[in-house]
Amino acid sequence: MQRVLGYMRKAIQEFDLIQNGDRIAVGVSGGKDSVALLIGLQMLRRFIGIDYELTAVTLDPRFGGVPGDYSAIETLCKEYQIPYLIKRTQIGEIVFDARQESNPCSLCARMRRGALHDAAKEAGCNKVALGHHYNDVIETFMMNLFLEGRLGCFAPKSYLSRKDLWMIRPLVFAPEKEIRRSVERNGLPIVKSKCPADGHTQRQTMKEFLAQKERESDGFQYRIFGALRRSGLDGWGYPDKQSDGK
């Protein structure tokens, strides 16, 4: 877990993600990334020198109208003394049953974000932490380029003025393989996604494309990430360049 904590600490300091007094709602889907994020943030509280509080929030999409079993996450939160909220929703039924979306991911993501923001406000939090990692950054940048014809990515942090919330992503420097290894070595519980589209998305296609390019040209993804940082797009610039207006 130490390597992942190092990546998180770097992101928190470089992008100024957390300040004293923050109350952070951590979105916990039950997947490896969100679980690693939650436990990583709790462990960092001991030595990072910033006073903040955490609340874990799970949005249950209720795929097929059946409530998900998050008892393993509830037990984990009790072990680490983290307040835990489960919000049961109808997102799965709306997206897959009522509307039968041909491209369900976009609508599902918007609905989940809205529900998470509301849950964070109800819990008295001023920030929401999401588990997007290093590979997610590259995949999103390339999907925007290939599928939408634009340059851009989600930001390491962003302010939601309508909700008066900050969105932060402390795992953006952590490679997915490091997160997976850390979760496995520490025996952290994972709740398998029951989403009908899991493994059959545009993101999965891009993930496979990038993996192939990486095999053909070592460092391919690293160079894309570096180009994004040097561009300064969407808050990704280096601190020294941001400070002098470049």
C-alpha positions as CSV (number, residue, x, y, z in Angstrom):
1,M,0.0,0.0,0.0
2,Q,3.0,2.3,0.5
3,R,3.5,2.9,-3.2
4,V,-0.2,3.8,-3.7
5,L,0.0,6.1,-0.7
6,G,3.1,7.8,-2.2
7,Y,1.2,8.5,-5.5
8,M,-1.8,9.8,-3.5
9,R,0.4,12.1,-1.4
10,K,2.0,13.5,-4.5
11,A,-1.3,14.3,-6.1
12,I,-2.7,15.8,-2.9
13,Q,0.3,18.1,-2.6
14,E,0.8,18.9,-6.2
15,F,-2.8,19.8,-7.0
16,D,-3.7,21.1,-3.5
17,L,-6.6,18.6,-3.2
18,I,-7.2,18.6,0.6
19,Q,-7.0,21.3,3.2
20,N,-7.5,21.4,7.0
21,G,-11.1,21.1,8.0
22,D,-12.2,19.3,4.9
23,R,-15.1,16.8,5.2
24,I,-14.7,14.4,2.3
25,A,-17.3,12.1,0.9
26,V,-15.5,9.2,-0.8
27,G,-17.5,7.5,-3.6
28,V,-17.2,3.8,-3.0
29,S,-18.7,1.6,-5.7
30,G,-17.0,-1.5,-4.2
31,G,-14.5,-1.8,-7.0
32,K,-10.7,-2.0,-6.3
33,D,-10.1,1.7,-7.2
34,S,-12.7,3.2,-4.8
35,V,-11.8,0.8,-2.0
36,A,-8.1,1.6,-2.4
37,L,-8.9,5.3,-2.4
38,L,-11.0,5.1,0.8
39,I,-8.4,3.1,2.8
40,G,-5.5,5.2,1.4
41,L,-7.1,8.4,2.5
42,Q,-7.8,7.0,5.9
43,M,-4.2,5.8,6.3
44,L,-2.8,9.2,5.0
45,R,-4.7,11.0,7.8
46,R,-2.1,9.6,10.3
47,F,0.9,11.3,8.8
48,I,0.2,13.7,5.9
49,G,-0.2,16.7,8.3
50,I,-3.7,17.7,7.2
51,D,-6.7,17.5,9.4
52,Y,-9.7,16.1,7.5
53,E,-12.6,13.8,7.9
54,L,-14.0,11.0,5.7
55,T,-17.4,9.6,5.0
56,A,-17.8,6.6,2.7
57,V,-20.8,6.8,0.4
58,T,-22.1,3.9,-1.8
59,L,-24.8,4.4,-4.4
60,D,-26.5,1.2,-5.1
61,P,-27.9,1.2,-8.7
62,R,-30.1,-1.8,-7.9
63,F,-29.5,-3.5,-11.2
64,G,-32.5,-5.6,-12.1
65,G,-34.3,-4.0,-9.2
66,V,-32.3,-6.1,-6.8
67,P,-30.4,-4.4,-3.9
68,G,-26.7,-4.9,-4.0
69,D,-24.8,-6.6,-1.1
70,Y,-22.3,-4.2,0.3
71,S,-21.8,-5.9,3.7
72,A,-18.1,-6.5,3.0
73,I,-17.6,-2.7,2.5
74,E,-19.7,-2.0,5.6
75,T,-17.4,-4.4,7.6
76,L,-14.3,-2.7,6.2
77,C,-15.5,0.7,7.2
78,K,-16.2,-0.5,10.7
79,E,-12.7,-1.9,10.9
80,Y,-11.2,1.4,9.9
81,Q,-13.7,3.5,11.8
82,I,-15.1,5.3,8.8
83,P,-18.7,6.5,8.7
84,Y,-20.6,4.6,5.9
85,L,-23.7,5.5,4.0
86,I,-25.5,3.4,1.5
87,K,-28.0,5.2,-0.8
88,R,-30.3,2.8,-2.7
89,T,-31.3,4.2,-6.1
90,Q,-33.3,3.3,-9.2
91,I,-30.5,4.2,-11.6
92,G,-30.1,0.6,-12.9
93,E,-33.8,0.2,-13.5
94,I,-34.1,3.6,-15.2
95,V,-31.1,3.2,-17.5
96,F,-31.4,-0.5,-18.5
97,D,-35.1,-1.4,-18.0
98,A,-37.2,1.8,-18.4
99,R,-35.2,3.6,-21.0
100,Q,-33.2,0.7,-22.4
101,E,-30.3,3.0,-23.4
102,S,-28.2,1.8,-26.3
103,N,-25.2,3.7,-24.8
104,P,-26.1,3.5,-21.1
105,C,-22.7,4.6,-19.6
106,S,-23.1,8.3,-20.2
107,L,-26.6,8.5,-18.6
108,C,-25.7,6.2,-15.8
109,A,-22.6,8.3,-15.0
110,R,-24.6,11.6,-14.9
111,M,-27.2,10.1,-12.7
112,R,-24.7,8.6,-10.3
113,R,-22.8,11.9,-10.1
114,G,-25.9,13.8,-9.2
115,A,-26.9,11.3,-6.6
116,L,-23.4,11.3,-5.1
117,H,-23.3,15.1,-4.9
118,D,-26.7,15.1,-3.1
119,A,-25.5,12.4,-0.7
120,A,-22.3,14.4,0.0
121,K,-24.3,17.5,0.8
122,E,-26.6,15.6,3.1
123,A,-23.6,14.2,5.0
124,G,-22.3,17.7,5.5
125,C,-19.2,17.3,3.2
126,N,-17.5,20.0,1.2
127,K,-15.6,17.6,-1.1
128,V,-16.2,14.4,-3.0
129,A,-13.3,12.1,-3.8
130,L,-13.4,9.8,-6.8
131,G,-11.2,6.8,-7.6
132,H,-10.0,7.7,-11.1
133,H,-6.4,6.6,-11.6
134,Y,-3.5,7.2,-13.9
135,N,-4.8,4.9,-16.6
136,D,-8.3,6.4,-16.4
137,V,-6.7,9.8,-17.2
138,I,-5.1,8.5,-20.4
139,E,-8.1,6.6,-21.5
140,T,-10.4,9.6,-21.0
141,F,-8.1,11.9,-22.9
142,M,-7.9,9.5,-25.8
143,M,-11.6,8.8,-25.8
144,N,-12.3,12.5,-26.0
145,L,-9.8,12.8,-28.9
146,F,-11.0,9.8,-30.9
147,L,-14.7,9.7,-30.2
148,E,-15.5,13.4,-29.8
149,G,-12.7,15.1,-31.7
150,R,-11.6,17.4,-28.9
151,L,-8.7,17.8,-26.6
152,G,-9.6,17.5,-22.9
153,C,-9.9,15.3,-19.8
154,F,-11.5,15.4,-16.4
155,A,-9.5,17.6,-14.0
156,P,-7.6,16.6,-10.9
157,K,-9.9,18.9,-9.0
158,S,-12.9,20.9,-10.0
159,Y,-15.5,23.2,-8.3
160,L,-19.2,22.5,-8.7
161,S,-20.7,25.9,-8.1
162,R,-24.3,24.7,-8.3
163,K,-23.6,22.3,-5.4
164,D,-20.8,24.2,-3.7
165,L,-18.7,21.1,-3.7
166,W,-15.1,20.3,-4.8
167,M,-14.5,17.2,-6.8
168,I,-11.1,15.7,-6.2
169,R,-9.2,12.7,-7.6
170,P,-6.3,11.7,-5.4
171,L,-5.4,8.5,-7.3
172,V,-4.5,10.2,-10.7
173,F,-0.8,9.4,-10.4
174,A,-1.4,5.7,-9.3
175,P,-1.2,3.1,-12.1
176,E,-4.1,0.6,-12.2
177,K,-1.7,-2.3,-11.8
178,E,-0.3,-0.8,-8.6
179,I,-3.8,-0.4,-7.2
180,R,-4.7,-3.9,-8.1
181,R,-1.6,-5.3,-6.5
182,S,-2.1,-3.3,-3.3
183,V,-5.7,-4.3,-2.9
184,E,-4.7,-8.0,-3.4
185,R,-1.8,-7.9,-1.0
186,N,-3.7,-6.2,1.7
187,G,-6.7,-8.5,1.3
188,L,-9.2,-5.6,0.8
189,P,-12.7,-6.7,-0.1
190,I,-14.1,-6.1,-3.6
191,V,-17.8,-6.1,-4.6
192,K,-18.1,-7.3,-8.2
193,S,-20.1,-5.0,-10.4
194,K,-23.4,-6.4,-11.6
195,C,-23.7,-3.8,-14.4
196,P,-25.0,-5.5,-17.6
197,A,-22.6,-3.4,-19.6
198,D,-19.5,-4.3,-17.6
199,G,-16.6,-5.3,-19.9
200,H,-18.5,-4.2,-23.0
201,T,-18.0,-0.4,-23.0
202,Q,-16.1,2.1,-25.1
203,R,-13.7,2.5,-22.2
204,Q,-12.9,-1.2,-22.3
205,T,-12.2,-0.9,-26.0
206,M,-9.9,2.0,-25.5
207,K,-8.2,0.2,-22.6
208,E,-7.4,-2.8,-24.9
209,F,-6.2,-0.4,-27.7
210,L,-3.8,1.3,-25.3
211,A,-2.5,-2.0,-23.9
212,Q,-1.8,-3.1,-27.5
213,K,0.1,0.2,-28.3
214,E,2.0,-0.2,-25.1
215,R,3.2,-3.7,-26.1
216,E,4.2,-2.3,-29.5
217,S,5.9,0.8,-28.1
218,D,7.1,0.8,-24.4
219,G,6.2,4.0,-22.7
220,F,3.4,4.9,-25.1
221,Q,0.9,5.8,-22.3
222,Y,3.5,7.6,-20.2
223,R,4.2,9.9,-23.2
224,I,0.5,10.6,-23.6
225,F,0.2,11.5,-19.9
226,G,3.3,13.7,-20.2
227,A,1.8,15.5,-23.2
228,L,-1.4,16.2,-21.3
229,R,0.6,17.6,-18.4
230,R,2.8,19.8,-20.6
231,S,-0.3,21.1,-22.4
232,G,-1.8,22.4,-19.1
233,L,-5.3,21.4,-20.2
234,D,-8.0,21.2,-17.6
235,G,-5.8,21.9,-14.6
236,W,-3.2,19.3,-15.5
237,G,-0.3,21.7,-15.9
238,Y,2.8,21.5,-13.7
239,P,2.7,23.7,-10.5
240,D,5.8,25.8,-11.6
241,K,4.3,26.5,-15.0
242,Q,0.9,27.3,-13.5
243,S,2.4,29.8,-11.0
244,D,4.0,31.9,-13.7
245,G,0.9,31.9,-16.0
246,K,2.2,29.4,-18.6
